[in-house]
Amino acid sequence: MTHLLASPAPELLELLGERALTRHELLAALNARYEVTDAADDLLDARLDELIAVGLVHAV
């Protein structure tokens, strides 16, 4: 199966591919690497839920 991903999913996967991160660490890493200043916690949670639902990431 092929997954087509729109931003910020590829960026999230890139960061999570490096090491496991908490939601807070992931938001900080997004801000540091991509200068994402308008990312809201609820939007990040929604994108993570989508990635979990299709099996691309796992919650721990």
N, C-alpha and C positions, 0 to 999 in steps of 0.2 A: 504494500500500500504506500502511496506517496502522499505526503502532507504538504500543502501550500501554506506558507506562514506569512502573515503580514506583520509589520513592525508593531509592537516591540517584541514579538515572539522570538525571532532569530537572535535578538540581542540578549533576551533572557536565557535562551538555551546556551548561547556562547558563555555567558557568565556562570551558569550552573554547570556547564561542562568542565569548568576548571576545578571546582570544589563545591561541596554542599554549603549552602548559605541559608541563613534565616531570612524571613521576609524583610526585616530591618536591614540586614547586611546586603541583601539584594538591591533594595532601594538605594542604599548608600553607594553601592558599586555602579549602579546605573547613572546616578548623579555624577560620580567621579569620572567614569569612562566616557559617557556620552553627553555630559552636561545637560541631563534631563532635570529641569528645575520645576516642572509642572506636574510631575507624577504624583498621583494621589494613591493612598494606601488601598482604597476600595477598587480603583482601576487595576492596580497591580494584582490584588487578590483575584479579580475577575480573569485576568490573563493567565495567572497561575492555575486557576480552576480549569480553564480551557485546556491547558497543556496536560494537566493531570487526567482529565476526562478522555483525551485521545491517547494516553499512555506514553507521552514523550518525557514526562518527569514524574517523580514519585514523591509524595509527601512523607516526611519522616518525623 
